[in-house]
Amino acid sequence: MNNLSVSKLPRRIEGLSELAYNLWWSWHIEARQLFRALDTPLWKATGHNPVKMLQQIASHRLVAASQDPLFLKKYDSVMSEFKDMMSGGDTWFNTKYPHLAQHTIAYFSLEFAIHNSLPLYAGGLGVLAGDYCKESSDLGLPMVAVGFMYPQGYFHQHISADGWQKEVYEQLNFSEAPISPVLTAEGQPMIVEVPLDMRSVRVTIWQANVGRVKLYLLDTDVEGNSPSERKLSARLYAGDQDIRLQQQIIIGIGGVRVLRALGIEPVIWHANEGYNAFMTLERIRELVVKGLSFSEAAEKVRATTVFTIHTLVLGVNDTFSSDLIEKYFHRYWGSLRLDKDTFLELGKRGSDNSAFNMTALGLRMADYRNGVSQLHAGLCRRTCNSIWPDTEEKEVPISSVTNGVHVPTWVAPQAASLYEEYLSHDWLKRRDVPTLWEKVPDIPNEKIWAMRQWLKHKLISSVKERARKRWAEDHVAPEQALAMGALLDMEVLTIAFCRRFTAYKRASLILNDVCRLKQLLRSEFRPVQIIFAGKAHPDDESGKLLIQEVYNAAKNPEFGGRIAFVEDYDMHMARYLVHGADVWLNTPRPLHEASGTSGQKAALNGVLHLSVLDGWWCEGYNGKNGWAIHSDSEMSDSADQDRADAEELYRLLEDKVIPLYYDRDINGVPHGWIQVIKESIRSNAPLFSAQRMAKEYTEQMYVPAAQASQAIQTEASQ
Ligand SMILES: *Cc1c(COP(=O)(O)O)cnc(C)c1O
């Protein structure tokens, strides 16, 4: 089924091929160790990509492994766990909802971040979707996922000497990625046709395995398509509105057709963000073909559709002009038995008739709608109430499911082993149970501190190693090597600011008062250092300017080498950062961060959160588990708001964070600091796990939707 030359693998360990093609390995420590043990340097050189590694590895190593009793013992243990997982068994879902085991959930998303060997994401939305697939597999949710296979979906970030981001696009080599083409019974690539304008575009399908969850990836680079059609799926969020609309037609309408072609009949359909909302129209069309009226069909589709909003407002990005909609839908609306005006109404927001908004469409076409934190859902109710003009704001039917992170992916092995020792041997299975985490205070302070020091050491040495490489191999200027973190110091309180560089996240807020910051950084006895990392969208000039501002500060000797900018923030680097920093800084403009998840990853590992009270932190912060900036969202002048928030940030650092960090006992252990770490892990880890999130989606949305679908079927058969 896959394109790996399995013949190379000795029979005794031939299961490695199947394991390499299931990303399950990426969140199992023992499975990762298995691949690494085969050839550690090659494991690193291939960027932890077992498919690529097995293609390149010397045969004698495989033969040696197949005769090494120690390796075989580990191999057998991993393979038996893998087989148990794949065979289903007693999952949470099967046990709790045995009658719904066949109720497939289709989850559509434009981005998926599962592992760096399959980089189909730009940022938080993709990481969330990837974490959600993994968690759904762990819990046994009967889910299939639908996305795009972007061959150039991903760029590497280089920063030039003057601080400007350069995008280096990497053409993904499909044969080295953990994907396989979906074939027909005759062994030919499966082709699905999607109507676009007056023509139809051919789509092929790749399959990635995420544990039990199958992820189907659409690809328009197919013979018979025009050159521009072949490039449609080349890049994420690329091009103009016309291309974006075509992409959204492919995923929404094409995604439904692909599942039908595969013989998959989902009961519940989940659109992750407005980009996928056309899926509702295609399902309505199918019912209209069977003879239903538009409104009958729409009612049935709504009853089984879940729609999650991640953005804040009915934005520009997912709004298309009515002319553009007409260009692609003038034939389609007839098949829904709608005319132009009634069709355009579906995407109408407010009184604006000239624009078609995808979030508005999603909201209208789903009975289950949610924002991604309590605060965010409240904002959605406010900004979206034009869709329910006769409803009071608090009655607007948008609920909240707060985001969480996939614990096995984001927990550091060293933290995991402490949790195993002090919480429970099966802590991972019960990771969302708050009482389990009540035992965190039992962990000796010295052990927490040793774990924290080790993770910080790994972070700082990996950042320095990158700087050294760029200096030694790419001959960057000396000041660039310094800006990349060559002077970072293990002993210094380390703040990390790592996320997408875009205006509302305010990366440069901490640079607001340069004099005051310099004093903090260059303090002789209690210094501070800051590590920045993050990419800007290639078209986001203001994001790039923010990178430049930070980078110039990192180069500036007046900051004493205590600011570093780490290039090419990705999932791999993110792991080092959320494991190894002391403080995780988050300073969005208030009410702009829908949830945020990187701080949740940090908290899981004992990294303390210092954040504007926004997104998930409004639910997480309890006064004892980190620090909060109480930003005034009513302030009309953004420069004033920045100054006020920066002032509070400096004050927190000066009065609380720095003194607590440097208050040590005779052995150098900061007991007060560790107290906050323990409280942070105890309170945040269970609540902001994707396990809690996936159970909420199931209980609040999927189960009622499944019941609604059963009711519809009973009605139809009567
Ligand atoms: C977790 C993560 C994000 C999301 O971070 P936010 O806090 O939501 O900004 C973005 N990029 C990567 C690589 C991540 O791992």
PDBQT file of the ligand as one rigid body, heavy atoms in Angstrom, charges set to zero:
ROOT
HETATM    1  C1  LIG A 801       1.224  25.722  19.585  1.00  0.00    +0.000 C 
HETATM    2  C2  LIG A 801       1.768  26.339  18.372  1.00  0.00    +0.000 A 
HETATM    3  C3  LIG A 801       1.181  27.501  17.850  1.00  0.00    +0.000 A 
HETATM    4  C4  LIG A 801       0.000  28.184  18.499  1.00  0.00    +0.000 C 
HETATM    5  O1  LIG A 801       0.458  29.101  19.460  1.00  0.00    +0.000 OA
HETATM    6  P1  LIG A 801      -0.456  30.302  19.997  1.00  0.00    +0.000 P 
HETATM    7  O2  LIG A 801      -0.209  30.362  21.445  1.00  0.00    +0.000 OA
HETATM    8  O3  LIG A 801      -1.876  29.898  19.735  1.00  0.00    +0.000 OA
HETATM    9  O4  LIG A 801      -0.048  31.508  19.278  1.00  0.00    +0.000 OA
HETATM   10  C5  LIG A 801       1.733  28.036  16.701  1.00  0.00    +0.000 A 
HETATM   11  N1  LIG A 801       2.792  27.470  16.084  1.00  0.00    +0.000 NA
HETATM   12  C6  LIG A 801       3.378  26.358  16.561  1.00  0.00    +0.000 A 
HETATM   13  C7  LIG A 801       4.532  25.779  15.839  1.00  0.00    +0.000 C 
HETATM   14  C8  LIG A 801       2.888  25.750  17.722  1.00  0.00    +0.000 A 
HETATM   15  O5  LIG A 801       3.469  24.639  18.173  1.00  0.00    +0.000 OA
ENDROOT
TORSDOF 0
